[in-house]
């Protein structure tokens, strides 16, 4: 009888570990996606800022 109880306990531990690792995996994936999106947003923002600066400098040099 105790063998059954022990195996059930072990099974529950394995199940909980799998459950937590699954949640951790989802959390990491979401975090990674957010980081990638943030990086992309920053990159595009920097790019647009860069092109704006180039355009304004170009306009100023044309006005001169």
C-alpha positions as CSV (number, residue, x, y, z in Angstrom):
1,X,0.0,0.0,0.0
2,X,2.8,2.5,0.9
3,X,4.5,1.7,-2.5
4,X,1.3,3.0,-4.2
5,X,1.3,6.1,-2.0
6,X,5.0,6.7,-2.6
7,X,4.6,6.3,-6.4
8,X,1.5,8.6,-6.3
9,X,3.6,11.2,-4.4
10,X,6.4,10.9,-6.9
11,X,3.9,11.3,-9.7
12,X,2.5,14.4,-8.1
13,X,6.0,15.9,-7.7
14,X,6.8,15.1,-11.4
15,X,3.5,16.6,-12.5
16,X,4.1,19.8,-10.4
17,X,7.6,20.1,-11.8
18,X,6.3,19.8,-15.3
19,X,3.6,22.3,-14.6
20,X,6.0,24.8,-13.2
21,X,8.5,24.3,-16.0
22,X,5.7,24.8,-18.5
23,X,4.7,28.1,-16.9
24,X,8.4,29.1,-16.7
25,X,8.8,28.3,-20.4
26,X,5.7,30.4,-21.3
27,X,7.0,33.2,-19.1
28,X,10.4,33.1,-20.8
29,X,8.9,33.1,-24.3
30,X,6.7,36.1,-23.4
31,X,9.7,37.9,-21.9
32,X,11.8,37.1,-25.0
33,X,9.1,38.3,-27.3
34,X,8.7,41.5,-25.4
35,X,12.5,42.1,-25.4
36,X,12.6,41.5,-29.2
37,X,9.7,43.8,-29.8
38,X,11.2,46.5,-27.6
39,X,14.5,46.1,-29.4
40,X,12.7,46.4,-32.8
41,X,10.8,49.5,-31.6
42,X,14.0,51.1,-30.3
43,X,15.8,50.3,-33.6
44,X,13.1,51.8,-35.7
45,X,12.9,54.8,-33.4
46,X,16.6,55.3,-33.7
47,X,16.4,54.8,-37.5
48,X,13.6,57.4,-37.9
49,X,15.4,59.8,-35.6
50,X,18.6,59.3,-37.7
51,X,16.8,59.9,-41.0
52,X,15.1,63.0,-39.5
53,X,18.4,64.3,-38.4
54,X,19.9,63.6,-41.8
55,X,16.9,65.3,-43.5
56,X,17.1,68.4,-41.2
57,X,20.9,68.6,-41.8
58,X,20.3,68.2,-45.5
59,X,17.7,70.9,-45.5
60,X,19.9,73.3,-43.6
61,X,22.8,72.7,-46.0
62,X,20.4,73.3,-48.9
63,X,19.2,76.5,-47.4
64,X,22.7,77.8,-47.1
